Amino acid sequence: MTPRSKPRHPGLAYGPVYLDYNATTPVEPRVVEAMSPHLTEFFGNPSSSHPYGAEPGAALV
């Protein structure tokens, strides 16, 4: 890897070229790390007024 080249996304490293980006796309590993708490522990609706939505709502600001 040269200093200017970007490493391949882990989801595409060993498989065929994925062409159905209309259905889904690989998620950047940093996004997975940042979103993990909100997909596993703090999963309330951020638009709601109940307490379960407070933490996800605060994360969106």
Backbone hydrogen bonds in HBPLUS format (Angstrom, degrees):
<---DONOR---> <-ACCEPTOR-->    atom                        ^
c    i                          cat <-CA-CA->   ^        H-A-AA   ^      H-
h    n   atom  resd res      DA  || num        DHA   H-A  angle D-A-AA Bond
n    s   type  num  typ     dist DA aas  dist angle  dist       angle   num
A0005-SER N   A0002-THR O   3.10 MM   3  5.31 146.9  2.22 107.6 117.2     1
A0012-LEU N   A0009-HIS O   2.90 MM   3  5.50 161.0  1.94 121.7 128.1     2
A0013-ALA N   A0010-PRO O   3.46 MM   3  5.18 163.9  2.49  98.6 103.1     3
A0023-ALA N   A0020-ASP O   3.09 MM   3  5.75 147.9  2.20 115.6 122.4     4
A0031-VAL N   A0028-GLU O   2.84 MM   3  5.32 131.3  2.08 115.8 129.2     5
A0032-VAL N   A0028-GLU O   3.14 MM   4  6.54 154.6  2.21 152.1 159.9     6
A0033-GLU N   A0029-PRO O   3.04 MM   4  6.29 159.6  2.09 146.8 151.7     7
A0034-ALA N   A0030-ARG O   3.02 MM   4  6.20 158.1  2.07 140.3 146.1     8
A0035-MET N   A0031-VAL O   2.84 MM   4  5.94 153.2  1.91 152.0 159.2     9
A0036-SER N   A0032-VAL O   2.94 MM   4  5.82 134.8  2.15 145.3 154.9    10
A0038-HIS N   A0035-MET O   2.86 MM   3  5.35 127.1  2.14 116.1 130.7    11
A0039-LEU N   A0035-MET O   3.09 MM   4  6.30 120.2  2.47 148.7 163.0    12
A0039-LEU N   A0036-SER O   3.14 MM   3  5.17 151.2  2.23 102.8 111.5    13
A0040-THR N   A0036-SER O   3.13 MM   4  6.19 127.2  2.42 148.1 160.7    14
A0041-GLU N   A0037-PRO O   2.90 MM   4  5.31 152.8  1.97 131.7 140.8    15
A0042-PHE N   A0037-PRO O   2.82 MM   5  6.03 170.5  1.83 153.9 157.2    16
A0048-SER N   A0045-ASN O   3.11 MM   3  5.50 165.2  2.13 115.3 119.9    17
A0053-GLY N   A0050-HIS O   3.07 MM   3  5.86 158.6  2.11 124.4 130.1    18
A0054-ALA N   A0051-PRO O   3.17 MM   3  5.30 159.5  2.21 106.3 112.6    19
A0057-GLY N   A0053-GLY O   2.92 MM   4  5.83 151.5  2.00 143.5 152.6    20
A0058-ALA N   A0054-ALA O   2.91 MM   4  6.10 154.9  1.97 150.7 157.0    21
A0059-ALA N   A0055-GLU O   3.11 MM   4  6.33 145.9  2.23 147.9 156.9    22
A0060-LEU N   A0057-GLY O   3.18 MM   3  5.38 143.5  2.32 101.2 111.2    23
A0061-VAL N   A0058-ALA O   3.36 MM   3  5.57 156.7  2.42 103.4 109.9    24
